[in-house]
Amino acid sequence: MKAIVTTILIFLFISGLVFGQHQTGKNYIYWSDDYELVWTDFEEIPKRYSEHAAFSVVGYESSFNMNAQQYEAEIKTYFSKNESWSKSWIAALLLHEQGHFDLAEVNARRFRMRVKEAMEAGTITVSVFEEMSDEAMADLEKAQKEYDEATNYSMDYRSQLQWSEKIAEQLKELEAFALPQIIVNRKAN
């Protein structure tokens, strides 16, 4: 049996992106359509001299396994409570940070869709999954940067509301890929 486990972690904060590696033992909130972030989820002590108002760590964990009978992948979007912080408890800023988390889930659903299509076509391998993971990371980075710039890091409230609506629509459009786990039976040759 071949197996690969990859973790994609993206550090998102109010004015930029920094990338890091997954660390075990962190306190995560996994994305769910019935949970919205609250300020008490941001457990890290704010960085006093940072120019940023908030810092959210979101990303996705992904794993892929295959054997003679089936393909199996899991892609879970998370928010790291222990690494996220905020200097201010302004509602508009919380809406913006929720947007980062939701946008990560939108991109995870696109990732799941591509993985499922490759599974059904029988074209997925460990290396293909790794390439898809890299592409998903690049797509997420691009989407988060576009979101921050378009909303002026939550300062443009009208744009923030438009983006919140746009992200909600994307989540709805990709609802078929909301489940983190994907299992597809392999075709007999």
Number of C-alpha atoms within 10 A of each C-alpha: 6 10 13 15 14 15 16 21 22 23 21 24 24 22 16 15 15 11 13 10 10 15 8 6 7 12 14 16 16 17 22 14 9 5 9 15 17 13 17 11 19 22 15 16 12 18 14 9 6 10 9 16 20 24 24 24 26 29 30 25 19 23 18 23 18 21 12 11 10 13 21 18 22 18 26 23 26 22 28 22 21 17 20 22 23 25 15 12 13 11 11 15 21 19 18 24 26 18 25 28 23 24 26 29 30 26 24 28 26 19 22 27 17 16 25 20 13 16 24 15 11 14 11 20 18 15 10 13 25 18 12 17 23 13 13 22 22 11 17 22 21 12 17 22 19 12 22 22 15 16 19 15 22 24 14 13 16 11 15 23 17 13 19 21 13 13 20 15 13 18 21 13 12 17 12 11 20 21 13 17 15 17 16 17 15 16 12 6 3
